Amino acid sequence: MPDTREGRDKKGHDEEKRQREQELEEDLEYEKEAEKRREEHEEAEEGLAQDE
């Protein structure tokens, strides 16, 4: 694409879109890991409650 204002704007928008998508993927992965930790914690608490 030639170096025009329109081309630079599109390139900037494309980069912003990729960055947002990456951030969303990272947030989703973080939420999945957090949910897994919560489930493991709940299972551990249930195990302790059964031992009492």
N, C-alpha and C positions, 0 to 999 in steps of 0.2 A: 504494500500500500504506500503511495507517495506520502512524503512528509508534509501533510496539510493539517490545518487545524482540525478538520473533520476526522482525519486519520488518527491524529494524536488523541482526540477526545474518545474515539472508539477504543483505541488501545488502552486508555486510562479506565474506561468503563469495563472493558474485558478483564483487566487486572483486578479492579475492585470486586467484580463478580466472582472471580476465582478465589480471592481472599475471603470473601464472605462465605463461599461454599466450604472452604477449608476450615474456617472458624466454626461453622455449623457442624461439620463432621467431627471436629475436636470436641465440641460441646456434647454431641450425641455420645461419643465414646466415653467421655467423662461421666455422663449420666448413667451409662450402662455399667461402668465400673463401680459407681457409687451404689447403684441398686444391688449389684452383686455383693458388695460389702455389707449392705443393710441386711440382705437375706442371710448371709453367713453369720452375722451378729445375732439375728433373731434365732437362728438354729442353735447357736451356742447357748443363748439364754434359755431356750426350751430344754436343752440337754441338762443344763445346771438345775433347772427347776424340777426336772424329773429325778435327778440324783438326790434331792432333798427329801 
